[in-house]
Amino acid sequence: MFSLIVMILACTLVTVTALARLPLHDWWIRACEFPRLQIASVALITFILSWWAAEPWRTTALVMSAAVLAFQCYRILPWTPLWPIQVQPAESGNEDRCITLLISNVLTTNRNSSALTEQIHHLQPDLVLTLESDDWWQQALDASLAKDWPHMVKIPLDNLYGMHLYSRLPLTETEVKYLIQDDIPSIHTWVTLPCGERIYLHALHPRPPAPSESEESLWRDAELLLVGQGIHQRDQPTLVVGDLNDVAWSRTTRLFCHVSGMLDPRRGRGMFSTFHAHHRLLRWPLDHVFTSEHFTLKNMSRLKDIGSDHFPITATLCFRPSRADEHETPEADAEERQAAQETITEAKSRDQET
C-alpha cells in the first residue's frame, strides 16, 4: 500500500508539471504554474520516500520525482540568490536620479488603513500604488497622504479593481486606460524625477485566472503582452508595477519580459513572495516591479502585514541609462512575438466574458 501511495504521488507531480507546460489559457492549467516551490518540495519528499518503496514502484517513482524536482528547480532557481542578478546594483549617491515605489494590494474588505499608511510615512516612498482600493480606501488614503503626495490618480471601484496612485513627483500626460476589459483599469503616466529626467510608468492589475474571477487567463495574458508590445515599440525608460495576478516564472510573465525587454530586479535576489500573507506554505510572487535597462536597483523588500491577503512591496530604482549596457536585455524571437500577437488578437475579438 505504501509503495502504491508513493507511486500515485509521483504520477500526480508529473501530471501537474506537464499541465503547466501546455500553451492553453484554462485557469486550472495556468494555476499549475503558481506553486512551483511547493511542487518541488513535495517532489523532494516523494523522492526520499521512494527509497522505501518496493519494486517495481521504487525505480519508477525515484525517476519521476527526481525529474519533477529538477524541472521545478530549473524554473524557480533564477529567483534565488543562487542565480546571477539581472538588474545591476546601484552605486551610492545620485539620490536625485532615484525613485522609491511602494505597491500594495490592500484587499477591498480590509479596513486597517493605518497599518499601511504608517509604513508609508515611515518609508517615505516617492510613489504609492494601491490596488483593490474603493471609495472607503480613497477617503482614508486622501486624509493621510494628500498633503505630502499631492499628485494623484484616483480610480475608486467596488469590483476589486480600484486603483490609486499617490506621488511626490510630478505626473504628466496621465491616462487611465481599459486595455482589454472594460471594467479593468490601468494607469499610464510620465513621472518627472528630481533631476528633471522623465520616466514612464505603467500600473496594472489584470483579472486573475480563477473560478470566481475568470475561467481563462486570456484577458490577463493579453493585457500584459499588449503593454509589453508598446514598451518594445517606444524604447523609453519604463517601469511596470502592480499586482499582475501571475507569478514571476510563468509562461506569460516570461513572454512579457521577452516581448518588452523588461528586467526583473528579483532575479538573483529572491522571490519576494507577496501572496498569500496569511498562509505561509502557500505563497508566491504576484506583486511585481519590472524595469527597462535604464535602471539599477538600490534596494527591494517585502513589508509587514497590513491585514490584506497581500504583503506590500517596495523598491528603490536609480535612473542610470549610462549603465544600460551592463544588463542582458531579454529579446523575443519571431515565434514568441507571433504568440503574443495571437493572444492579444484573440482577446480583443472575443466577448468581454469572464
N, C-alpha and C positions, 0 to 999 in steps of 0.2 A: 504493500500500500504506500509506504514511504517513497519508494522508487517511482511509483506512478505519479504521485503528487509533484515530485521534483521534475519529472518529465513534462507534466502539464504546465508547470511554471515556466520552464524553458520554452515550450511552444508558444505560450502566451506572450512572452517577451519578444520572441522573433516576430510574431504576428503584429504586435503594436509597433515595433521598429520598422517593419516593412510597410505598414499602412502609412506612416508618416512620410514615406518617400513618394507616395503616389501624387501626381500633379492634379489633384482634384480639390474642389472648394467645399465639399461637405464638412460641416462643423466637426463631426466626430472623427473625421480623418485628420483635419488640421489640429484638433485637440491633442493628437498623439505627439505633436512636436513640442508641446509645452513641458511635460515632466521628464525631460531627458536625464537630469541629475537623479531623480527618483528611480527611473527605469534602470540607470546604471547601478544604483545602489542595490536594487533587488537582483539584478543580474550577478553582482558580486556575491551576494548571499546564496543565490542559486548555484553558482559555480562551486562555492565551498561545500554546500550540502550535497552536491552531485558526487563527491568523493565517497560518500557513504551509501550511495545508491547501488543496486545490484545491476549486473549486466543483463540484457543488452542496453539498459537505460543509461548506465553511468557515462559511457563514452559519448553517446549522442547528446546527453544533457550538458556535459562538460564543453563540448564543441559549440553547441548552440548558445549557451550562456556566455562563454568567452567571446564569441563573435559579437553578440549584442553589447557586451561591456566595451569591447574595443571600438565599435562604431559609435556608441554614445559618447565615449570619452573623446573620440576624434571630433565630434560636433561641439562639445562643451569646453574642451581644453583652451581654445582661444580666449575664453572669458575667465581665465585664471591667471595668477602670476607666473605660471609655468610657460606662458606664451610671450613672444615679443610684443611690446606695446605698439599700437597702431598710431596713436596721436602722441607726438613728442612732448616731453615735459617743458613747461615754460621756465624761462630764466627769471631771476628776481628782478624787481623793478618794473618799469613800463606800466604802472598802475593805470594810467590814463588810456591805455590800449586794452584793458581787460574788462570783462563783463561777468558778473555773477548772476546765475539764474537759479530760481527755486521753483520746482514743479510739484504740484500736489493735487492728486485726485482726492477731493475732500469727502466723498460719499454724501450724496444729497441728504439722506436721512440723519447724518451725523450733525449734531448741534454743538459740538465742542470747539467753537471757532477760536477760543482763546489759546488752545493748545497749539494751533497753527500760527496765530498772529504773534504769540510770544516768541516763537522760533524765528519768525520773520524779523521782528525788531531786534533780536539778539544777533542774527547773522547779517542784517542789513544788505540783502541782495539788491542788485540793480533792477532785475525784473522778477515779478512773481506771476506765475501762471497757475490758476486753479481750474479744475475740471469737475464736472458734475455740480457746479455751483448754481443755485437757483436764486430767487428774489431774497430769501432769508439770508443766504450767504452773502449776497451783494450788499445788503444793509450792514451786516457785521463787518465785512471787509472794508467798505467805504468808511465806516466810523473809525476803524483802526489804521487804515493805510492811506487814505486820500490825501492827507496833508503832506506826507513825505514821498509818496509815489503818485504824483499828480497826473501823469499821463496814463489814461485808462481806456480799455476796450471792454465793454460790458455786454454779455450775451446771456442774460438770466433765462434759463429754461427749466421746466419741471419734468423733462423726459430723460434725464440722466446725462444730457449732452450740453448743459450750460457750460459757459467758459468765460473766464475773466482774466484780463491781463492788466497788471499794475506796474508802472515803470517810473524809475527816477530819471531815465534818459528820454530825450525827445523821440516820439514816434511820428513818422511821416508816411504819406501815401498808404495809409492803413486801409485794408479791405477785409471785410467779413465775407467769406465765400461758402457756398454749399456745393462742394465739388462734385459729389456723386449722388448723394441722397439729400432730399430737400428738407430733412429735419436734423441733419448733422452738420454743424457749422465748423469753420476753421478760421484762424486769424493769420493774416499775411501782412507784414509791415517792415518798413525800414526803421532801424534803430541807430541813432547817432551816438557814437562813443564820446567820452570826454575829450579825446584827442581830435575830434572833428570828423573822423572817418565814419562811414556808414556801412552797416552790415544788414543782411536781410534775414528776417525771422519768419518761419512757418510754425504755427502752433496747431496741433492736430489731436483729434480724439475720435477715430473712426469706430463704427459699431463692431463689437466682437462677434466671432462665430460661436454661438451658444444657443441651446434650445430656447431660452427665454428671450433672446435678442434677434438672432439671425440663423437660419438653417444652413447658411453658406458663408464662407469668408470672402466671397467675390467682391462685395462692396468695400470691405476693409482693404483688401488687396489692391483694388483699383485706385482707391484714394491715395494710398502710399505711392503707388507706381506713377500715378499722374503727377504728383508733386515731384517725384524723382526725375521724371522726364523734363519738367520745367527747369529744375536745378541744372541739369546737364546742358540744356539749351542756352541758359543765361550765363553760366560760368562766372558767378559773382560770389563774394564771401557770404556764406549762408549757414544758418543754424536751423535744425528741425528738432522741435521739442514736443513732448506731450505723452499722454497715455495712448500708445499705439495699439493696445489690445493684441499684442503679438510679442513673442519672445525674441531675444537678440539673435538666436541661432536658427530661426525658422527659415524655410524656403523663401517666403515672401520678403522678410526683412533682409536676407542676404541678397535677393534680387534687387530690392530697393537700393541697397548700397552700391551694387554694381552699376545699375542704370543711372544713378545720380552722381556717383563718385564720392559719396559722403563717407566719412570715417566715424568709427565708434570708439570714443575715449575709454570705454570699459575694457576693450580688448587688451590682454596682457596685464590687466589690473585687478579685475574681479567682476562678479556678476551684478552686484548691487541690486539684488532681488527686492522688489518693492511690493509684491503681491504674493500671498495673502498675509497681511500684517498680523493676523491672529492665529495662523496655522503654520507653525514653524517647519513642519515637514512638507508642506505644500506651498512652496514659494518659488517664484521665477521673475525675471526682469521684464516688466511690462511698461515701465515709465522710462523714457529714452531722451538722450541728448545726442544728436548727430551733428557733426561739423564738416565743413568743407576743409580743404587742405590749407586754408589760410590761417588756421588757429593752432595754438598749442594749449596744453592743459596745465593749469596751476594746481587745482585740486578738485576732487569729486567725492561726495559722501552721501550715504543714506541717513536720513534724520529720524528723530524719535516719533513714536506712535502718536497720532493726533485723534484717535478714535475712529478713523476711516479703515477700510479694508486695504488701503494702500499706505505705505510709508511715503512721506515727501522725499525728494531727492534734490541735491544742489550740486552745481558745477561752476567753477571759475575758469573761463577760457580767455586767452590773450590773442588779440588780432596781430599776427606776425606773418604777413604774406611773404616776407623775405626768407622765411624758413619753409615755405611750401614744398621745396624740392626734397626736404628731409622725409617726407611722407611717401608711402607707396599707395597711390590712389587706386581704388578699385575701378575696374573698367569692364563693362558688359560686352559680350560678344554678340554677333548678329542673331544667334538663336535666342539669347536672353532678351534682347531688345524686341524681337518679334513676340516672344511670350508675354512680355509686359504690355505691348500694344494690343494683343488679342484680349488680355484680361480687361483692359480699360474699355475697349470697344464693346465687349460683351456686357459689361456692367452698365454702360450708357444706353445700350439698346434694349435692355430688359426693363420690365416694370419695376417701380420702386417698392418691391416687396422685401420682407424681412424673413 
